[in-house]
């Protein structure tokens, strides 16, 4: 065999002619590369089947996700964000309580740039910058911007709520009296200063 290997190209072809064809029928792994699998019960997953010794892990009775062993869990211990939503969902029971309308909270400091950006139509953004942002978006996606100034509902569409208001037209600090159908406004300077800040 040493002769054909040294001869170069012609010798290599002679060697290929002499050797049997490579096919799936005569392929086998290198001797010693594969270990024979021993399929006895205790070899891999026998005895306790890899589940450990007793307890809820072996028996498959683990507690639900988020359970902290009887301690008040994290998702109940920490209050939910958006505590004014109950007022918006059920305004009449709130007004019947006779409580003053709270002022809307500002977003967290990390989200202030998002809500003050006209591109995101943030509620703290300058309304004068909205037409420029709309035009820029129309150019980006290639559509014609409709002219809403000629629309009969333009006045209604262009009205904006103050960022501190929860209800449109009702300022923070006002009390809605459902029995007398009146709105009570605070006159104390400290209250006015608090609700306007």
N, C-alpha and C positions, 0 to 999 in steps of 0.2 A: 504493500500500500504506500510505502514511502516514495516509490518511484513516480507514480502519477502526480503526487502532490508537488514534487519539485519541478515537474516538466512545465508547469504554467497552464495556459488556457486549454491547450489540446488535452493535457493530462486530466484536467478537471472534468472535461466532457466524457473522457473514457471512464472516469470514476463514477459519474452519474449513470452511465449506461450499465455499469456492472452492479451498482447497488439497486435494491428493490425500490419500487415506487412508494412515496409517502402518501398514506391515506389514513382515514379514521380507523381502519381495521388494524393497522400496525403501529398506531401511536400508543405510547404508554409513559407514565411518569418516570423520572430518574429514580433508580433504586435507592431506597432509604429516605426519600423526600417526604413520603406520606407514611403516617403511622396508622396501623390497623386499628379501627375503632372497636373498642370493647363495649359491648352493649349490655353489660351487667347492670342490675338494679342499683347497686350502691356506688357505681362508678362516678356518676355525674349528679343526678337529681334524685338519688335514692333516699331512704330513711325518712327525713322530714320534708323532702321535695323542695328544698331551698326556701321554705317559708319560716324557718326559725323555730323557736321553742315556745309553744303556747301563745296565749294573748290574742289581742285583736288583729295583730299582723298575720298570724297563722290562720285565724278563723275568718278573716276577711270582713270584720265588723268595725272598720275604722270609722271615725266620726266624719261628718260632712265637712266640706271645704269651708274654712273660716271659723270653725269651732275652736275655742281656746280653753277647753276643759271646764266650762262653767263660768269662767271669768267673762265680764261684759266684753264682747268682741270689738275689734277696732272699728268696723263699719257702723256700729251703733254708738260707740263711745264718742266718735268725732261727729259734730253736727254737720248737717247737709248744707251745701252752698245753694243759695237761691231761696232764702226764707221768705221773700215777698211773693212767691208764686201762689201761696195759699190765698192771699188777698186778691190777686188777679183772677183766680179760678172761681172764688165765691165772694164777690164784692158786697152783696146785700147783707149776709151775716156779719161781715166786718163793719159795715156802716151802722148796723143795729147795735153794736157794742158801744158806740159813741166814742171811739178812740180817734185821736188825730192821725191824719194820713202821714206815714213816715216818709222821709226823704230817701230817694234811691241811692244806694251805696255806690261808691266809685269802684272801678275794677282794680285788681291787684296791680302793684307797681310794674310787674313784669309785662302785663298786658296793656298798659297805657299806650305804648307806641302803636299797637294793633288797632285800638279803638279810636285813636286820633288820626289815623291815616284815611284819606279820602278814597284811596284805591280799594279799601276794604269796606267802604260805606259805613265806617264806624260811627256810633251815635255821639261820640265826642268830637268828631271831625268838623271842620269849617264847611258849612253848606255851600259857600261860594265856590269851593274847589271841586264840588261834585260834577258839574258839567264837563270840566276838563278831563276828569278821570273817566267819565262815560265815553267821551270822544276818543280818548286814547285806547280804551278797550274795544270800541267799534273798529278803529283802524287796525288793531292787532288781529281781530278775528274776521275782518272783512265784511261787515254788515252796515247797513245804513241806519243811522240813529233817528228814531221817530221824533217829530217836533211836538212835544206835549203842551206847548204854550197855546196852541190853537184848540186844544181839547176843551170841551165844556166842563170837565171835571178838574181842570188845571188848578183851580184855587184849593180844592179839597186835597189834591195830590201833593201840592207844594206846602201844605201846613205841616209844621214840625212841633214835636213835643219837646219841652225843656228837658235837658238831661237829668235833672233832679226829680222830675215828676214820675209818679207811677201811673196815675190816671190822667188822661189828656184833659186839660182844662181845669183840673183841680190841683192847686199848689200844695206842697208839703206843709203840714201844720194845720190845715183846715179840717174842720169836723163837719161831717154830713149828718144833719138831723133828719132821720127818716120820718119821724112822727109829725113834725111841723113842716117838713119838706123845705128846709132852709139849710144854708151853708154858713157855718160860724167861722169867722176868720180871727186869728189871734191879733191882739193889739199891743201886747207886752214887747218891749224893745229887745229883751234877751231872747225871747222865743223867735221873733222875726230874724234876729241875727243868726240864731242857730239853724233855722230852716233854710235861710238863704245862702249859708256857707257851703 
